[in-house]
């Protein structure tokens, strides 16, 4: 089990809160600026707010969606998303491989399973377990499937998560695999941002909205309880109660045969957490630093991935290192670790995953992938063997293993011009072979990928990937789209996108991905370099890439567009307000923008460790330098901008995009566009049709404005 604020609470990643999207009344007091005339737009579902949204949507649709070009782009993207030839990615549970699938016939999707023998076939036979479209028809709902937790080793009982519209808040229902039905009078939790996990057949851990005071200020569960089958949720017994200033509390039972243990994770913020073993009713602290990137207790081992250097047991282990010790030895007080990975100026550990007898490391080397296999030996040392390399400018990721039983592993291989493939192997027995592959959705032979490095304002070398048409003329006239994120240790590695290929490259455009600080491309220090008071470094990096593209003749400001969502939406807001002269158009998606109020909107309080606390005057002094809503001014030559959000986004929320668009329009800006999808949560849509529409709207806007 990986127990860190970043990994155990992956749902909190901003890119990507724990109560249902709610109607927020405008706040009063110090958190609401008295001169802000747009607080009424924070009433998410209010009639006045929704009337404004509908009017804005109509204007944007008329301008960019009511054209044959838009229809063509949307339909070509939808062909990609609905393609029956795309890879049905699977995860193993026991003897079956499980998959969630969406296509034209199943817009909300089907949850299904098959066997390995069937999966190897061109046209496998699938056993449908749950049809979300049929469920919606029967219940008159618009459920979105958000995954299931199934009780091992039998995997017959599952906790299914259903979202009303695609947000993070879910309704939890117990599902029976053999009968393919929800269990009457089984475990059931009403809609909330719930954390639920199996203990055994008759008990689960649950953290949810138990009533006033049971959620943190970040809108996550504050209390972890044990709930017994057949009893009301209100009778569940508390095993840990955190503070309302914590980010979240979660509980987990490790059912690994021979190593069954219970753990509590208390995330204090996004990058600091405490881990406890719950043993015979007592909490025993797992005494690793609060700021570790992860602490993984697996079988006899404890693996610790460090965010900062740690001096312990007479040795110092550097930031970004992965170290190992026997779990029981550590809990007995021993501190002699074995170092499994040490980063250098070019490498960082992206992830690690266990098979039954081995540990696979995913290492980034200048943002490109490699895999190493580590094997613990009887003498206490670890053997290290490199796996076959990935194609140039590709990303290789272990997407599934069977750590309780076998050394099976599944690899996803993808690249900007390489259609994704899914490989399967068994360490020590079977070399990885391709089981499934995605068809090409555009002619990759017409393009070339390159990696470049540019010097940012403070002298740091920042990498970026560029996909060009072969024989590109460096005359500054190429429509170029620059994409970035730059936060929360999220790395942007090469990936195949049929949508980008069809909607941008095939129209003659250049596509660029910037690996700016704030991400995790070079480990913790790359992220920490752009935290809080140093946030502007991320924006300086992105601006440096934009300037380098112009300097090299790839494009010019009039032909250069920028795109980013969520934390990347905040990046776009700062490109708009701090570097308007560099861009010809900007697409700003599900964004943070009002950094004065962000901690009081949706799940914003959970990101204080990343940005700082605007209610602290000393911290507001630096936060205001990157708060687009406060920094936008009248009379500036801003590039055209499209703000996209969703009503059902209960993570960032729609109100920041609303307020920014309204404020700019009131200042007299004519090239400000806004669109809000009602569903989709913190994403592009609740189904493929909605997603295709939003992607097409973005590309149509950018292509039109970058003439």
Residue pairs with C-beta under 8 A, 6 or more apart in sequence:
1 8
1 252
1 254
1 263
1 296
1 297
1 298
2 8
2 294
2 295
2 296
3 252
3 263
3 265
3 273
3 275
3 286
3 294
3 295
3 296
3 297
4 265
4 267
4 273
4 292
4 293
4 294
4 295
4 305
5 12
5 247
5 267
5 268
5 269
5 270
5 271
5 272
5 273
6 13
6 270
6 271
6 293
6 294
6 488
6 489
7 293
7 294
8 250
8 252
8 265
8 267
8 273
9 220
9 247
9 248
9 250
9 267
9 270
11 18
11 168
11 193
12 218
12 220
12 247
12 248
12 270
12 603
12 606
12 651
13 488
13 490
14 487
14 488
14 566
14 567
14 592
14 607
14 610
14 651
14 652
14 682
15 485
15 488
15 490
15 565
15 566
15 567
15 568
15 682
16 566
16 682
16 683
17 168
17 169
17 193
17 218
17 219
17 220
17 602
17 603
17 606
17 650
17 651
18 168
18 169
18 192
18 193
18 194
18 195
18 209
18 215
18 218
18 219
18 220
18 221
18 248
18 603
19 169
19 192
19 193
19 209
19 215
19 219
19 650
20 164
20 167
20 169
20 191
20 192
20 193
20 650
21 44
21 165
21 167
21 169
21 602
21 647
21 648
21 649
21 650
21 653
22 44
22 650
23 43
23 44
23 45
23 46
24 42
24 43
24 44
24 601
24 653
24 655
25 42
25 43
26 32
26 39
26 40
26 42
26 43
27 39
27 42
27 597
27 600
30 615
31 597
31 599
31 600
31 615
32 39
32 597
33 596
33 597
36 659
37 666
38 658
38 659
38 662
38 663
39 659
40 46
40 48
40 49
41 49
41 52
41 655
41 658
41 659
41 662
42 49
42 601
42 655
42 659
43 49
44 647
44 653
44 654
44 655
45 647
49 658
50 647
52 658
52 662
53 647
53 654
53 658
53 674
53 676
56 661
56 674
56 675
56 676
57 674
57 675
57 676
59 673
59 674
60 642
60 673
60 674
60 675
60 697
61 675
63 673
64 70
64 673
64 697
64 700
64 701
64 704
65 693
65 696
65 697
65 700
67 700
69 700
70 696
70 697
70 700
73 502
73 503
73 696
73 699
73 700
74 692
74 693
74 695
74 696
75 692
76 502
76 503
77 498
77 499
77 502
77 503
77 691
77 692
77 695
77 696
78 688
78 689
78 692
79 441
80 86
80 441
80 498
80 499
80 502
81 102
81 499
81 688
81 691
81 692
82 102
82 103
82 104
82 688
83 103
83 439
83 441
83 498
84 103
85 438
85 439
86 438
86 439
87 420
87 421
87 422
87 436
87 437
87 438
88 99
88 101
88 124
88 436
89 99
89 399
89 412
89 422
90 97
90 98
90 99
90 114
90 119
90 400
90 410
91 97
91 98
91 99
91 399
91 400
92 98
92 400
92 402
92 408
92 410
93 113
93 150
93 152
93 155
94 152
94 153
94 154
94 155
95 115
96 113
96 114
96 115
96 155
97 113
97 114
97 115
97 116
97 119
98 111
98 112
98 113
99 111
99 112
99 113
99 114
99 126
100 109
100 110
100 111
100 112
100 145
100 147
101 109
101 110
101 112
101 126
102 108
102 109
102 687
102 688
103 688
104 688
106 131
106 132
106 133
107 133
107 687
107 688
107 689
108 132
108 133
108 136
108 142
108 143
108 144
108 145
108 686
108 687
109 132
109 133
109 145
109 687
110 128
110 129
110 130
110 131
110 132
110 133
111 128
111 129
111 130
111 132
111 145
111 148
111 160
112 126
112 127
112 128
112 129
113 126
113 127
113 129
114 124
114 125
114 126
114 127
118 124
118 125
118 126
119 435
119 436
120 435
128 180
129 175
129 177
129 180
130 145
130 160
130 175
130 180
132 143
132 144
132 145
132 162
135 141
135 143
136 142
136 143
141 164
142 164
142 165
142 679
142 686
143 162
143 163
143 164
143 171
144 162
144 163
144 164
144 165
144 166
144 679
144 681
144 686
145 160
145 161
145 162
145 163
146 161
146 162
146 163
146 170
147 160
147 161
148 158
148 159
148 160
148 161
148 175
149 158
149 159
149 161
149 196
149 197
149 198
150 156
150 157
150 158
150 159
150 177
150 198
151 157
151 158
151 198
151 200
151 201
151 255
152 255
152 404
153 255
153 257
153 404
155 177
156 176
156 177
156 178
157 174
157 175
157 176
157 177
157 183
157 198
157 201
158 174
158 175
158 176
158 177
159 172
159 173
159 174
159 175
159 187
159 196
159 197
159 198
159 204
160 172
160 173
160 174
160 175
160 182
161 170
161 171
161 172
161 194
162 170
162 171
162 172
162 173
163 169
163 170
163 171
163 681
164 171
164 191
164 648
165 647
165 648
165 678
165 679
165 680
165 681
165 686
166 646
166 648
166 679
166 680
166 681
166 683
166 685
166 686
167 648
167 649
167 650
167 651
167 681
167 682
168 193
168 603
168 650
168 651
168 681
168 682
169 191
169 192
169 193
169 194
169 650
170 191
170 192
170 193
170 194
171 188
171 189
171 190
171 191
172 187
172 188
172 189
172 194
172 196
173 182
173 183
173 186
173 187
173 188
174 182
174 183
174 186
174 187
174 188
175 181
175 182
175 183
176 182
176 183
176 186
185 230
186 229
187 196
187 204
187 227
187 229
189 196
189 206
189 208
189 233
192 208
192 209
193 208
193 209
193 215
193 219
193 220
193 221
193 650
194 206
194 207
194 208
194 209
194 221
195 205
195 206
195 207
195 208
195 220
195 221
195 224
195 248
195 250
195 251
196 204
196 205
196 206
196 207
196 208
197 204
197 205
197 250
197 251
197 252
197 253
198 204
198 205
198 253
198 255
199 205
199 226
199 253
199 262
200 253
201 229
202 228
202 229
202 230
203 226
203 227
203 228
203 229
204 226
204 227
205 224
205 225
205 226
205 227
205 239
205 250
205 251
205 252
205 253
206 224
206 225
206 226
206 227
206 233
206 236
207 220
207 221
207 222
207 223
207 224
207 225
207 248
207 249
207 250
207 251
208 214
208 221
208 233
209 215
209 221
210 223
210 225
210 233
210 234
213 222
213 244
214 221
214 222
214 223
215 221
215 222
215 244
216 222
216 242
216 243
216 244
216 245
216 246
216 247
216 248
216 249
216 605
217 244
217 245
217 605
218 246
218 247
218 248
218 603
218 604
218 605
218 606
219 602
219 603
219 605
219 606
220 247
220 248
220 249
220 267
220 603
220 606
221 248
221 249
221 250
222 241
222 242
222 243
222 244
222 246
222 248
222 249
223 238
223 240
223 241
223 242
223 249
224 238
224 239
224 240
224 241
224 249
224 250
224 251
224 264
225 236
225 237
225 238
225 239
226 236
226 237
226 239
226 251
227 233
227 235
227 236
227 237
228 235
228 236
239 251
239 264
239 278
240 249
240 251
240 264
240 266
240 276
240 278
240 283
241 249
242 248
242 249
242 266
245 268
246 266
246 267
246 268
247 267
247 268
247 269
247 270
247 273
247 606
248 267
248 606
249 264
249 265
249 266
249 267
250 264
250 265
250 267
251 262
251 263
251 264
251 265
251 278
252 262
252 263
252 265
253 260
253 261
253 262
253 263
254 260
254 261
254 262
254 263
254 297
256 298
256 299
256 403
256 404
257 404
258 299
259 298
259 299
259 300
261 277
261 279
261 297
262 277
262 278
262 279
263 275
263 276
263 277
263 278
263 286
263 297
264 275
264 276
264 278
264 283
265 273
265 274
265 275
265 276
266 273
266 274
266 275
266 276
267 273
268 274
268 290
269 606
269 608
269 609
270 488
270 606
270 607
270 609
270 610
271 291
271 307
271 609
272 290
272 291
272 609
273 290
273 292
274 285
274 290
275 285
275 286
275 288
275 295
276 283
276 284
276 285
276 286
277 283
277 284
277 286
277 297
277 331
278 284
284 331
286 295
286 297
286 302
286 330
286 331
287 330
288 295
288 304
289 306
289 307
289 308
289 310
291 307
291 308
292 304
292 305
292 306
292 307
293 305
293 306
293 307
293 489
293 524
294 303
294 304
294 305
295 302
295 303
295 304
295 305
296 302
296 303
296 304
296 305
296 352
297 327
298 354
298 403
299 354
300 326
300 327
300 328
301 324
301 325
301 326
301 327
301 376
302 324
302 325
302 326
302 327
302 330
303 322
303 323
303 324
303 340
303 352
303 359
304 310
304 322
304 323
304 324
304 325
304 337
305 320
305 321
305 322
305 349
305 352
306 317
306 318
306 319
306 320
306 321
306 322
306 323
306 524
307 319
307 320
307 524
307 528
308 319
308 524
309 316
309 317
309 318
309 319
310 316
310 317
311 317
312 335
312 337
313 334
313 335
313 336
313 337
315 336
315 337
317 323
317 337
317 339
318 342
318 343
319 343
319 523
319 524
319 525
320 341
320 342
320 343
320 348
320 349
320 523
320 524
320 525
321 339
321 340
321 341
321 342
321 343
322 339
322 340
322 341
322 349
322 352
322 361
323 337
323 338
323 339
323 340
324 337
324 338
324 340
324 376
324 382
325 334
325 335
325 336
325 337
325 338
326 334
338 380
338 381
338 382
340 359
340 361
340 374
340 382
341 349
341 361
341 363
341 372
343 349
343 522
343 523
345 522
346 365
346 366
346 522
347 363
347 364
347 365
347 523
348 363
348 364
348 491
348 520
348 521
348 522
348 523
348 526
349 361
349 362
349 363
349 364
349 523
350 362
350 363
350 364
350 369
350 397
350 491
350 493
350 520
351 361
351 362
351 397
351 398
352 359
352 360
352 361
352 362
353 359
353 360
353 362
353 398
353 401
353 403
353 409
354 360
354 401
354 403
355 401
355 402
355 403
355 406
355 407
355 408
355 409
355 427
356 402
356 403
356 404
356 405
356 406
356 407
357 375
357 407
357 427
357 428
358 373
358 374
358 375
358 407
358 427
358 428
359 373
359 374
359 375
359 376
359 382
360 371
360 372
360 373
360 374
360 387
360 398
360 401
360 409
361 371
361 372
361 373
361 374
362 369
362 370
362 371
362 396
362 397
362 398
363 369
363 370
363 371
363 372
364 491
364 493
364 521
364 522
366 451
366 463
367 451
367 463
367 465
367 491
367 492
367 493
367 494
367 515
367 521
368 390
368 392
368 393
368 394
368 395
368 493
368 494
369 390
369 394
369 395
369 396
369 397
369 493
370 386
370 387
370 389
370 390
370 396
371 386
371 387
371 390
371 396
371 398
371 411
372 384
372 385
372 386
372 387
373 384
373 385
373 386
373 387
373 427
374 382
374 383
374 384
375 382
375 383
375 385
376 382
377 383
387 432
388 432
390 396
390 413
390 415
391 413
391 415
391 418
392 415
392 449
393 415
393 416
393 417
393 449
393 451
393 465
393 494
394 413
394 414
394 415
394 418
394 494
395 412
395 413
395 414
395 415
395 493
395 494
395 495
396 411
396 412
396 413
397 411
397 412
398 409
398 410
398 411
399 410
399 411
399 412
399 422
400 409
400 410
401 408
401 409
401 410
402 408
406 426
407 426
407 427
407 428
407 429
408 424
408 425
408 426
409 424
409 425
409 426
409 427
409 432
410 422
410 423
410 424
411 422
411 423
411 424
411 425
411 432
412 420
412 421
412 422
412 423
413 420
413 421
413 422
413 423
414 420
414 421
414 494
414 495
414 496
415 449
415 494
415 495
415 496
416 449
416 465
416 467
416 494
416 495
416 496
416 497
416 511
417 444
417 447
417 449
417 467
417 496
418 444
418 496
419 437
419 438
419 439
419 440
419 441
419 444
419 496
420 437
420 438
420 496
421 434
421 436
421 437
421 438
422 434
422 435
422 436
422 437
423 432
423 433
423 434
423 435
424 430
424 432
424 433
424 435
425 431
425 432
425 433
438 496
438 498
441 498
441 501
441 502
442 498
442 501
442 502
442 505
442 506
443 506
444 501
446 469
446 470
446 505
447 467
447 468
447 469
447 470
447 505
448 467
448 468
448 469
448 470
449 465
449 466
449 467
449 494
450 465
450 466
450 468
451 463
451 464
451 465
451 466
452 463
452 464
452 466
452 548
452 552
453 461
453 462
453 463
453 464
454 461
454 462
454 464
454 544
454 545
454 547
454 548
455 461
455 462
455 544
456 462
456 517
456 537
456 540
456 541
456 544
457 537
457 540
457 544
458 537
458 540
460 517
460 529
460 537
460 541
462 514
462 515
462 516
462 517
462 541
462 544
462 545
463 515
463 521
464 512
464 513
464 514
464 515
464 545
464 548
465 494
465 512
465 513
465 515
466 510
466 511
466 512
466 549
466 554
467 505
467 510
467 511
467 512
468 478
468 510
468 554
469 505
469 508
469 510
472 478
472 510
472 554
474 552
474 553
474 554
475 553
476 550
476 553
476 554
476 555
476 556
476 559
477 555
477 556
477 559
478 508
478 509
478 510
478 554
478 555
478 559
479 507
479 508
479 509
479 510
479 555
479 559
479 561
479 702
479 703
479 706
480 509
480 510
480 511
480 512
480 549
480 554
480 555
480 559
480 560
480 561
480 706
481 504
481 509
481 510
481 511
481 512
481 561
481 562
481 563
481 702
482 512
482 514
482 542
482 545
482 546
482 549
482 560
482 561
482 562
482 563
483 492
483 511
483 512
483 513
483 514
483 562
483 563
483 564
483 568
484 492
484 513
484 514
484 516
484 542
484 545
484 562
484 564
484 568
484 571
485 492
485 516
485 518
485 519
485 564
485 566
485 567
485 568
485 571
486 514
486 516
486 517
486 518
486 519
486 530
486 538
486 539
486 541
486 542
486 567
486 568
486 571
487 518
487 519
487 527
487 530
487 538
487 567
487 568
487 570
487 571
487 610
488 518
488 519
488 527
488 567
488 610
489 519
489 520
489 524
489 527
490 519
490 520
490 567
491 515
491 519
491 520
491 521
492 513
492 514
492 515
492 519
492 521
494 513
499 692
499 695
500 511
503 695
503 696
503 699
504 511
504 699
504 703
505 511
507 703
509 703
510 554
510 555
512 545
512 549
514 541
514 542
514 545
515 521
516 530
516 538
516 541
516 542
516 545
516 571
517 526
517 527
517 529
517 530
517 537
517 538
517 541
518 526
518 527
518 529
518 530
518 531
518 535
518 537
518 538
518 567
519 526
519 527
520 526
520 527
529 537
530 537
530 538
530 541
531 609
531 610
532 610
532 611
532 612
532 619
532 622
532 623
533 612
533 622
535 611
535 622
535 623
535 625
535 626
536 625
536 626
538 571
539 571
539 574
539 575
539 578
539 579
539 626
542 562
542 571
542 575
543 575
543 578
543 579
543 582
546 560
546 562
546 575
546 579
546 582
546 583
547 582
549 555
549 560
550 556
550 557
550 560
550 582
557 581
557 582
557 583
557 584
558 584
558 706
559 584
559 706
560 582
560 583
560 584
560 706
561 583
561 584
561 585
561 586
561 587
561 702
561 705
561 706
562 572
562 575
562 583
562 585
562 586
562 587
563 572
563 586
563 587
563 589
563 698
563 702
564 571
564 572
564 587
564 588
564 589
564 591
565 589
565 590
565 591
566 589
566 590
566 591
566 592
566 651
566 652
566 682
567 592
567 610
568 589
568 591
569 588
569 589
569 590
569 591
569 592
569 593
569 652
569 657
570 591
570 592
570 593
570 595
570 626
570 628
572 586
572 587
572 588
572 589
572 591
572 641
573 588
573 591
573 592
573 593
573 628
573 629
573 660
574 626
574 628
575 582
575 583
575 586
576 583
576 586
576 588
576 628
576 632
576 638
576 639
576 641
577 628
577 631
577 632
577 633
577 638
578 626
578 631
580 636
580 637
580 638
580 639
581 637
583 639
584 639
584 640
584 705
584 706
585 639
585 640
585 641
585 642
585 701
585 702
585 705
585 706
586 639
586 640
586 641
586 642
587 641
587 642
587 644
587 698
587 701
587 702
588 641
588 642
588 643
588 644
588 657
588 660
589 643
589 644
589 645
589 684
589 698
590 644
590 645
590 646
590 649
590 652
590 657
590 682
590 683
591 643
591 645
591 652
591 656
591 657
591 660
592 598
592 604
592 652
592 656
593 627
593 628
593 629
593 656
593 657
593 659
593 660
594 601
594 627
594 629
594 630
594 655
594 656
594 659
594 660
595 611
595 614
595 623
595 624
595 626
595 627
595 628
595 629
595 630
596 614
596 620
596 623
596 624
596 627
596 629
596 630
597 604
597 614
598 604
598 607
598 611
598 614
598 656
599 605
599 607
599 608
599 613
599 614
599 615
601 652
601 653
601 655
601 656
602 649
602 650
602 651
602 652
602 653
603 650
603 651
603 652
604 652
604 653
611 623
612 619
612 620
612 622
612 623
613 619
613 620
614 620
614 623
614 624
614 627
624 630
624 631
625 631
628 660
629 656
629 659
629 660
629 663
632 638
632 660
632 663
632 664
632 667
633 667
634 667
634 668
638 664
638 669
638 671
639 671
639 705
640 671
640 672
640 673
640 701
640 705
641 664
641 671
641 672
641 673
642 673
642 674
642 675
642 697
642 698
642 701
642 702
643 657
643 658
643 660
643 661
643 672
643 673
643 674
643 675
644 657
644 674
644 675
644 676
644 677
644 694
644 697
644 698
645 652
645 653
645 654
645 656
645 657
645 658
645 675
645 676
645 677
646 654
646 676
646 677
646 678
646 679
646 680
646 681
646 682
646 683
646 685
647 654
647 676
647 677
647 678
647 679
648 678
648 679
648 680
648 681
648 686
649 680
649 681
649 682
650 681
650 682
651 681
651 682
652 682
654 676
657 674
657 676
658 674
658 676
661 672
661 673
661 674
664 672
665 672
671 705
673 701
675 694
675 697
677 684
677 685
677 690
677 693
677 694
679 685
679 686
679 690
680 686
680 690
680 691
680 694
683 691
684 690
684 691
684 694
684 695
685 691
685 692
685 693
685 694
